[in-house]
């Protein structure tokens, strides 16, 4: 879950795994896979950082990154 701020200043937690689309028009609109849309104060780049941080905490982000392999002697 990530915490975002609605335009009226209230905080709400959303499931980051349900985010389908983020638009800036100029308000930031989060579309969820459930069909619900939420307008938030955070920018799209801020949301990206929040989602990446969340994915790291549950171990998903690391699994999607290429691991660097070192050559042996």
Secondary structure, 3 states (H helix, E strand, C coil): CEEEEECCCCEEEECHHHEEEEEECCCEEEEECCCCEEEECCCHHHHHHHHHHHHHHCCHHHHHCCCCCCCCC
